[in-house]
């Protein structure tokens, strides 16, 4: 697995674990090239931007965090196509 994917994976795992806030995660992702993830890059903004909604809506938090778990799984398996399909607006 290439280093960009490993870095993205580390950021997403830290975000899910609460070790990074959305702003910190966004800054770290912005430092990556994200060439392999053109769709995911934009879709991550839905996750970042919905931080306040997740704090007030446990069902929405469960949905979006579930999508983040799927993203992490796709990154671990090297499934770039599926990783790019995660939108955080609907279940993938």
C-alpha positions in Angstrom: 0.0 0.0 0.0 1.4 3.4 -0.9 2.3 6.0 1.7 -0.6 8.4 0.7 -3.1 5.7 1.4 -1.4 4.8 4.7 -1.5 8.5 5.7 -5.1 8.9 4.8 -5.9 5.7 6.6 -4.2 6.9 9.7 -6.0 10.2 9.6 -9.4 8.5 9.2 -8.8 6.1 12.0 -7.7 8.9 14.3 -10.8 10.9 13.3 -13.1 8.0 14.1 -11.3 7.4 17.4 -11.8 11.0 18.4 -8.1 11.6 18.5 -8.5 14.3 15.8 -11.2 16.8 15.4 -12.7 17.4 11.9 -10.6 20.6 11.5 -7.4 18.8 12.3 -8.3 15.9 10.0 -9.1 18.3 7.2 -5.8 20.1 7.5 -3.9 16.8 7.4 -5.9 15.6 4.4 -5.3 18.9 2.6 -1.6 18.2 2.9 -2.0 15.0 0.9 -2.2 14.9 -2.9 -5.4 12.8 -2.9 -4.9 12.1 -6.6 -6.2 8.6 -6.2 -9.3 9.9 -4.3 -10.8 12.7 -6.4 -14.4 12.0 -5.4 -13.6 11.2 -1.8 -11.7 14.4 -1.2 -14.9 16.5 -1.9 -17.1 14.0 -0.1 -15.1 14.2 3.1 -16.3 17.8 3.4 -19.8 16.5 4.1 -18.4 14.6 7.1 -16.4 17.6 8.3 -19.3 20.0 7.8 -21.8 17.8 9.6 -19.8 17.7 12.9 -22.5 19.9 14.6 -25.3 17.7 13.3 -23.6 14.5 14.6 -23.4 16.1 18.0 -27.1 16.6 18.2 -28.4 13.6 16.2 -27.3 10.2 17.4 -28.8 8.4 14.4 -27.1 10.6 11.9 -23.8 10.2 13.9 -24.2 6.4 13.7 -24.9 6.6 9.9 -21.9 8.8 9.1 -19.5 7.0 11.5 -20.7 3.8 9.8 -19.7 5.2 6.5 -16.3 6.2 7.9 -15.8 2.6 9.1 -16.6 1.4 5.6 -14.1 3.9 4.2 -11.4 2.7 6.6 -12.1 -0.9 5.5 -11.8 0.0 1.8 -8.5 1.8 2.4 -7.2 -1.2 4.3 -8.1 -3.5 1.5 -6.8 -1.2 -1.2 -10.3 -0.9 -2.8 -9.9 2.6 -4.2 -13.1 2.5 -6.3 -15.2 1.8 -3.2 -13.3 4.3 -1.1 -14.1 7.0 -3.7 -17.8 6.0 -3.6 -18.3 7.0 0.1 -20.3 10.2 0.1 -21.4 10.6 3.8 -24.8 11.7 2.4 -26.3 8.3 1.8 -25.4 4.7 2.6 -22.9 3.2 0.3 
